[in-house]
Amino acid sequence: MFGDLSGMMNKLKEAQQKVEETKTRLHSVLIDEVSADHKIKVTLTANREIKAIAIDKSLLSDAEELEDYLILTLNKAIEKASKINEDEMAVAAKSGMPNIPGMDMFK
């Protein structure tokens, strides 16, 4: 029994290491999102860290319009990044999990 427990603990450590490696790798996965009329472009990592924002000069004279564009474009980019992040983290966690009967949490 303790041999199995030790093996499961090692598997859990491996899973944790894979999750950490995936987090690190996702810092280099860049997502670009552009507003419908190409007046705003945002770039962020799959870990949802904003790397760049490019704003068309025509938006600088109207703060309210600029805010609306930023909110819409950032939300779309964050949604994409979150999807990639969740998918990658689920794969990393599942790949290192020990096979415990009745505990298939990642279907």
C-alpha positions in Angstrom: 0.0 0.0 0.0 2.7 2.5 0.9 4.5 1.7 -2.4 1.4 2.8 -4.2 1.1 5.9 -2.0 4.7 6.8 -2.7 4.1 6.4 -6.4 1.0 8.5 -6.3 2.9 11.3 -4.5 5.6 11.2 -7.1 3.0 11.5 -9.8 1.4 14.4 -8.0 4.8 16.1 -7.8 5.3 15.5 -11.6 1.9 17.0 -12.3 2.7 20.1 -10.2 6.0 20.4 -12.1 4.2 20.1 -15.5 1.7 22.8 -14.4 4.6 25.1 -13.4 6.4 24.5 -16.7 3.1 25.2 -18.6 2.6 28.5 -16.7 6.2 29.5 -17.7 5.6 28.5 -21.3 2.3 30.4 -21.5 4.2 33.6 -20.7 5.7 33.4 -24.2 2.4 32.6 -26.0 1.1 35.9 -27.4 -2.4 36.7 -28.4 -3.2 39.6 -30.6 -6.7 41.1 -30.8 -7.7 44.0 -33.1 -10.9 46.0 -32.9 -13.4 45.6 -35.7 -12.2 48.7 -37.5 -8.5 48.2 -36.6 -8.2 51.3 -34.5 -7.0 49.4 -31.4 -4.6 46.4 -31.2 -3.8 44.7 -27.9 -1.2 42.0 -27.3 -1.2 39.8 -24.2 0.2 36.6 -23.0 -1.8 33.4 -22.5 -1.3 34.1 -18.8 -3.4 37.3 -19.4 -0.5 39.8 -19.0 -0.9 42.8 -21.3 2.3 43.3 -23.4 1.3 46.1 -25.8 -1.6 48.4 -26.8 -1.6 50.3 -30.1 -4.2 53.1 -30.4 -5.1 54.9 -33.7 -4.6 58.6 -33.3 -8.1 59.3 -34.4 -9.4 57.9 -31.0 -7.3 60.2 -28.9 -9.7 63.1 -29.2 -12.7 61.2 -27.7 -12.0 59.6 -24.4 -15.3 57.9 -24.1 -14.9 56.2 -27.5 -11.4 55.2 -26.7 -12.5 53.7 -23.4 -15.2 51.7 -25.2 -12.8 50.4 -27.8 -10.3 49.4 -25.1 -12.9 47.6 -23.1 -14.3 45.6 -26.0 -10.9 44.7 -27.5 -9.3 43.8 -24.1 -12.2 41.7 -23.1 -12.0 39.7 -26.4 -8.3 39.2 -26.0 -8.6 38.2 -22.3 -11.4 35.7 -23.3 -9.0 34.1 -25.9 -6.1 34.0 -23.5 -8.2 32.5 -20.8 -9.4 29.7 -23.1 -5.9 28.9 -24.1 -4.7 29.0 -20.5 -7.4 26.8 -19.2 -7.0 24.2 -22.0 -3.2 24.1 -21.6 -3.3 23.9 -17.8 -5.9 21.1 -17.9 -3.7 19.1 -20.2 -0.7 19.6 -18.0 -2.5 18.7 -14.8 -4.2 15.6 -16.3 -0.9 14.3 -17.8 0.8 14.0 -14.5 -2.1 12.8 -12.3 -2.0 9.3 -10.9 -4.8 7.0 -12.1 -7.1 6.8 -9.1 -10.3 4.8 -9.7 -13.4 7.0 -9.5 -11.3 10.2 -9.5 -11.4 11.1 -13.2 -11.8 14.9 -12.7 -10.6 15.9 -16.2 -12.9 14.3 -18.7 
